[in-house]
Amino acid sequence: MFDRITFHPEILRGRACIRGMRIPVPVIVGRIAHGVSFDEMLTTRILSRRTFSRPSSTLPG
């Protein structure tokens, strides 16, 4: 379920981040909490579709 979230002491000082992107999970959660949609995050390059390469039925949002 959480295979896209990683913790590594040498990346972002061990903070939870999106695998391969170095985007802290709290950034994504905060944007969702403020009403930013998954599609908006993709268009503003916060996220990449390449990162979420599963079928669209399993994409968040």
N, C-alpha and C positions, 0 to 999 in steps of 0.2 A: 504494500500500500504506500509506503513512504520511500520507495526506491529512488525518487528524484531529489530527496533531501539528504545532504551529507554533513558530516561533522569531521573536520580534520584540523588538528592543532596548528598546522602550518598555513592554513587557508582561513583568512578572516579571524585569526586567533581562536579558532575552534567554534565559532558561531555557526548555527545552522544556516546552510545556504542551499540554493538550487544547484544541483550537480552540474558541473561544467560551465557555470555562468558567474559564480562568485557574487550572486545577488542574495543578500541576507533575507531569510524567510520573513522576518518582521516587516521588511519593506513591502513585500507582496501582500501580507496579511493587512497591513495598514492601508494600502491602496484599495483592497477589497472592502475594508470597513468604511472607507470614504466613498464607496459607490463606483469605483472604477471597474469596468467590465474586463473580462479576459481579453476580448477583442481589442479594447482600448490599450491594454498593456502590450499587445502584439504590435499595434500600429505605432506606438510610441517607443518601440524597441526595448521596452523593459524586459520582455520575454521574447523568445524565438520559437517559431513553430517547430524548428528542428529539435529543440529540447523536448517538446511534447509530440513525439512522432507516433504515438498510439492512434488508433482509430478515433474519430471525432466523438464517438459516444462515450469515451472515457476521459475526454478533456475536461478540466475544471471549468465551471461557469455555466 
